[in-house]
Amino acid sequence: MATDPVCGMQVNEAAAKYKTVLDHTSYYFCCQSCLTKFESAPNHYLLTTSGNCCSGKSSSSEKPRHTEHNHSGDYICPMCEGVRQQGPGSCPKCGMALEPESPTAASQKTAYTCPMHPEVIKDEPGDCPKCGMALEATTIEETDNTEYKDILKRFIVGGLLALPVFIIAMLSEMAPTLLPTSVTLKQWYFLEAILATPVVFWAGWPFLVRAVQSLKTGYFNMFTLIGLGVSVAWTYSMVALLLPGIFPSTMQQSGTVPVFFEAAAVITVLVLLGQVLELKARSQTNQAISLLMGLVPKTARKVTESGQENDIPIEDVVVG
């Protein structure tokens, strides 16, 4: 077994996936994060000692310097191997929200679930809507739904603002006679811009941040496409609204150029809807796993040589 020079963990040399060679010496690591830290500053993790001064010879030998590195606070990407960082954030490769690698202490609450259908979780006692069995009380950990609540709020506000933008755009294109004649087409475009701008730059801000991050890292993903499409549609529409004269006359209609504010707003809201459904599904999956983990026995029955039976904590059970 080799010792990780960054965190001090024991690593199986034969099965190690992360290793490097420095000065003809091989070093093995528990994860990509430790390897990256070592390669960026190897001298920081290696301790140099001098040889026997009495012999008149000096030699240097590098020994691993064990530094404390607590992986319990690391967050990883469930889709991309090797992505790890301290604290929450988004994956630089696929843009998904990172999840804690190790379970953290969380508040607990009493919930009622069906023993046959663990996905059925209710806050009050009752019957299972699938099989009719009485729900049983159990204790589950309350997961952190901060991101879900934030995305849900952005979806609701963005949807309320995007709906009139979509209606105005469709009526002006397909049934202009239904719009009040006292309002000009350019004024309708200005109203679309006022409503669509907060949808793009507030409701869709997390997607724009992830798109910029993907461009910086070179890992293009879904958010790269969404960010480019939405930003280009909004930028073009704003230029067409404020500077219609720079466009060819063939594109102009009564001094205005068609805009695509509704496309930018609707795409943002639809992506937000997808994120809401994804985060909701992940939260329910985590709760179901927590319920299954709660079924693990807390005690084991030990039979002594005299035949006496005693219940002991499951943590005290050892192999052998």
Secondary structure, 3 states (H helix, E strand, C coil): CEECCCCCCEECCCCCCEEEEECCEEEEECCHHHHHHHHHCHHHHEEEECCCHHHCCCCCEEEECCCCCCHHHEEECCCCCCCEEECCCECCCCCCECEECCCCCCCEEEEEECCCCCCCEECCCCECCCCCCECEEEEEECCCCHHHHHHHHHHHHHHHHHHHHHHHHHHHHHCHHHCCCCCCHHHHHHHHHHHHHHHHHHHCHHHHHHHHHHHHHCCCCHHHHHHHHHHHHHHHHHHHHHCHHHCCHHHCECCECCCCHHHHHHHHHHHHHHHHHHHHHHHHHHHHHHHHHHCCCCEEEEECCCCCEEEEEHHHCCCC
